[in-house]
Amino acid sequence: MLAPHTEHQPKLFSAEDLPIPANGGERPFRTQLLKWVGNKQQQAASIIAHFPSTFGTYYEPFVGSGGVLGTLAPRHAVASDAFAPLIEIWQTLRRDRAALKSQYAKRHELIARLGKRAAYERVLAAFNARPNGADLLFLCRACYGGVVRFRKEDGCMSTPVGVHDPIDPSSFAQRVDIWHARTAGTDFVQLDFAEAMHRPVAGDLVYCDPPYADSQAILYGAQNFSLARLLAAIAACKARGVHVALSIDGTKFSGRKLCDVPIPQGLFERQVFVRVGRSMLKRFQMDGRTLEEHEVQDRLLLTY
Ligand SMILES: C[S@@+](CC[C@H](N)C(=O)[O-])C[C@H]1O[C@@H](n2cnc3c(N)ncnc32)[C@H](O)[C@@H]1O
């Protein structure tokens, strides 16, 4: 969902003039650049509220669509992800945002010529023949629910076209300007999380939002992810004096275990609950009655 002022009054000021509050400001930052399953933008302010009050460089080794990064708008940051085409999008945003706008516009134009489904299929075929950021950019905005999913047999992206109309190029271009300003201090790198987590030094902060290790479908081409490896990387960070916050949803965590992987004794100092929103299912079943008791909550495990 877009904040009303960005959606309806885009021409009143240039994106570069927008204030960038460190905590997302009073008005939540809702403008999304990419559509990505698992996006954390809605919860970002509640997550950031549990970050240490001061820290050195901010690291986000599972950046995805950058929901927390974009809300935080850190002064110095390294954002990484194992998925190369995704990082290509972020690097284009930093190096040549006009190119990013035209990549999206060129693919969006196909909709008027071919219709939405055929346009999507054409871009999907091009991406599967040669995975690249420009095609992924359009696909993630146009695919069903932002679910970038790959077939096990051949590794091809298999998500069908979404039911919605992808945003028009002028609205996308405004988002590019806003996100360009908010990521001014961020270096984007394609890295496996373990390698990325070697880099932080004492006083730095790492925020981890890993993929579902136990998911059936291969989401985002989730490369070589294991919770055991992640817990080892977090322990090594903590031993160096690096602060780590780990997002975990209720289904992945029970007792002293994360999806059946034991959590090393003393690794996390505390866990806090983060408000996600109301369960759609409950909303439907309750037929409009009060929903206060049905808040859905994720957890943050903190090494500090
Ligand atoms: C739950 S998503 C992150 C969502 C993000 N917080 C957002 O707001 O969009 C997990 C991300 O981890 C990435 N990933 C999967 N395996 C990885 C690995 N081994 N190393 C680094 N990133 C990985 C995926 O490409 C995906 O973008």
PDBQT file of the ligand as one rigid body, heavy atoms in Angstrom, charges set to zero:
ROOT
HETATM    1  C1  LIG A 401      12.462 -13.795   3.364  1.00  0.00    +0.000 C 
HETATM    2  S1  LIG A 401      13.390 -13.141   1.995  1.00  0.00    +0.000 S 
HETATM    3  C2  LIG A 401      13.889 -11.563   2.604  1.00  0.00    +0.000 C 
HETATM    4  C3  LIG A 401      12.771 -10.574   2.518  1.00  0.00    +0.000 C 
HETATM    5  C4  LIG A 401      13.176  -9.142   2.878  1.00  0.00    +0.000 C 
HETATM    6  N1  LIG A 401      13.239  -8.931   4.309  1.00  0.00    +0.000 N 
HETATM    7  C5  LIG A 401      12.223  -8.142   2.268  1.00  0.00    +0.000 C 
HETATM    8  O1  LIG A 401      11.737  -7.218   2.955  1.00  0.00    +0.000 OA
HETATM    9  O2  LIG A 401      11.944  -8.292   1.069  1.00  0.00    +0.000 OA
HETATM   10  C6  LIG A 401      14.846 -14.098   2.014  1.00  0.00    +0.000 C 
HETATM   11  C7  LIG A 401      15.911 -13.724   0.995  1.00  0.00    +0.000 C 
HETATM   12  O3  LIG A 401      17.036 -14.588   1.217  1.00  0.00    +0.000 OA
HETATM   13  C8  LIG A 401      17.683 -14.801  -0.027  1.00  0.00    +0.000 C 
HETATM   14  N2  LIG A 401      18.548 -16.001   0.120  1.00  0.00    +0.000 N 
HETATM   15  C9  LIG A 401      18.227 -17.304   0.012  1.00  0.00    +0.000 A 
HETATM   16  N3  LIG A 401      19.290 -18.101   0.253  1.00  0.00    +0.000 NA
HETATM   17  C10 LIG A 401      20.317 -17.261   0.548  1.00  0.00    +0.000 A 
HETATM   18  C11 LIG A 401      21.697 -17.457   0.905  1.00  0.00    +0.000 A 
HETATM   19  N4  LIG A 401      22.220 -18.672   1.013  1.00  0.00    +0.000 N 
HETATM   20  N5  LIG A 401      22.461 -16.362   1.151  1.00  0.00    +0.000 NA
HETATM   21  C12 LIG A 401      21.937 -15.099   1.043  1.00  0.00    +0.000 A 
HETATM   22  N6  LIG A 401      20.661 -14.856   0.677  1.00  0.00    +0.000 NA
HETATM   23  C13 LIG A 401      19.855 -15.914   0.453  1.00  0.00    +0.000 A 
HETATM   24  C14 LIG A 401      16.553 -14.938  -1.019  1.00  0.00    +0.000 C 
HETATM   25  O4  LIG A 401      16.999 -14.652  -2.333  1.00  0.00    +0.000 OA
HETATM   26  C15 LIG A 401      15.534 -13.914  -0.471  1.00  0.00    +0.000 C 
HETATM   27  O5  LIG A 401      15.635 -12.688  -1.145  1.00  0.00    +0.000 OA
ENDROOT
TORSDOF 0
